[in-house]
Amino acid sequence: MDNSTLTYYQKNAAELARRYEQAEVPDLHLALQKTFPAASRLLEIGCGTGREASFMYSRGYDIICIEPSRPMLEEALCRHPELENRLFEGYVPGKLPEDLNTGESYDGVYAVASLMHLQQKELAPVFKLIRKLLKPGGGFLFSVPLSRPDLIESGYDTVGRFFLLISEDEWICRLEEAGFRNIRTASNPDGMGRGSITWLTCVGEKYQD
């Protein structure tokens, strides 16, 4: 995540949290439950307001979350106090808390509306790190936009956030290159009713060498 994008989330955390918490995402929540077996130990990358983490925690999953924006973490803790001691400041690639960065520690990793802020050159090292963190056969789910008509040619929106828009086939290719198999995808409408935005949910499994 570049500085311009992070700055926007730092300065607008309260308003963004209000909007995100109102989103209707039943398909996403169903996909999360179908992907990860009950009581799995999960790492969420870019937890935002803690919406998904709270949902999964309430259903018996062992959740650990990282989020690069401290104000967003504060919003998450305020709105979902049950996540206390499960929220950490960090991001990939780069600053991942040392005690979370241990090999084959998680049954699953997921990232909802966060990998979209990576530069394309960052995908390979990020997917490699995620694969390293997963136990053999562990699942990886992420959700990213396939369309955003509000972006200028450089990939930034009008408020200064960068979005990586690549095709479904390219996301699948990047997963395969990183050693994920049994990849499946689904397209979903926007949870906040923005008809011009379509979301792609990708799921893959760590290939067991």
Secondary structure as the mmCIF struct_conf table of DSSP 4:
data_model
#
loop_
_struct_conf.conf_type_id
_struct_conf.id
_struct_conf.beg_label_comp_id
_struct_conf.beg_label_asym_id
_struct_conf.beg_label_seq_id
_struct_conf.end_label_comp_id
_struct_conf.end_label_asym_id
_struct_conf.end_label_seq_id
HELX_RH_AL_P HELX_RH_AL_P1 ASN A 3 LYS A 11
TURN_TY1_P TURN_TY1_P1 ASN A 12 ASN A 12
HELX_RH_AL_P HELX_RH_AL_P2 ALA A 13 GLU A 21
TURN_TY1_P TURN_TY1_P2 GLN A 22 GLN A 22
HELX_RH_AL_P HELX_RH_AL_P3 PRO A 26 THR A 35
BEND BEND1 PHE A 36 PHE A 36
TURN_TY1_P TURN_TY1_P3 ALA A 38 ALA A 39
STRN STRN1 ARG A 41 ILE A 45
BEND BEND2 GLY A 46 GLY A 46
TURN_TY1_P TURN_TY1_P4 GLY A 48 THR A 49
BEND BEND3 GLY A 50 GLY A 50
HELX_RH_AL_P HELX_RH_AL_P4 ARG A 51 TYR A 57
TURN_TY1_P TURN_TY1_P5 SER A 58 GLY A 60
STRN STRN2 ASP A 62 GLU A 67
BEND BEND4 PRO A 68 PRO A 68
HELX_RH_AL_P HELX_RH_AL_P5 ARG A 70 ARG A 79
HELX_RH_3T_P HELX_RH_3T_P1 PRO A 81 LEU A 83
TURN_TY1_P TURN_TY1_P6 GLU A 84 ASN A 85
BEND BEND5 ARG A 86 ARG A 86
STRN STRN3 LEU A 87 GLU A 89
BEND BEND6 VAL A 92 GLY A 94
HELX_RH_3T_P HELX_RH_3T_P2 GLU A 98 LEU A 100
TURN_TY1_P TURN_TY1_P7 GLY A 103 GLU A 104
STRN STRN4 TYR A 106 VAL A 112
BEND BEND7 ALA A 113 ALA A 113
HELX_RH_3T_P HELX_RH_3T_P3 LEU A 115 HIS A 117
BEND BEND8 LEU A 118 LEU A 118
HELX_RH_3T_P HELX_RH_3T_P4 GLN A 120 GLU A 122
HELX_RH_AL_P HELX_RH_AL_P6 LEU A 123 LEU A 133
STRN STRN5 LEU A 134 SER A 147
TURN_TY1_P TURN_TY1_P8 PRO A 149 ASP A 150
TURN_TY1_P TURN_TY1_P9 GLU A 153 SER A 154
BEND BEND9 GLY A 155 GLY A 155
STRN STRN6 TYR A 156 TYR A 156
TURN_TY1_P TURN_TY1_P10 THR A 158 VAL A 159
BEND BEND10 GLY A 160 GLY A 160
STRN STRN7 PHE A 162 PHE A 162
HELX_RH_AL_P HELX_RH_AL_P7 GLU A 168 GLU A 177
TURN_TY1_P TURN_TY1_P11 ALA A 178 GLY A 179
STRN STRN8 PHE A 180 PRO A 189
TURN_TY1_P TURN_TY1_P12 GLY A 191 MET A 192
TURN_TY1_P TURN_TY1_P13 GLY A 195 SER A 196
STRN STRN9 THR A 198 LYS A 206
#
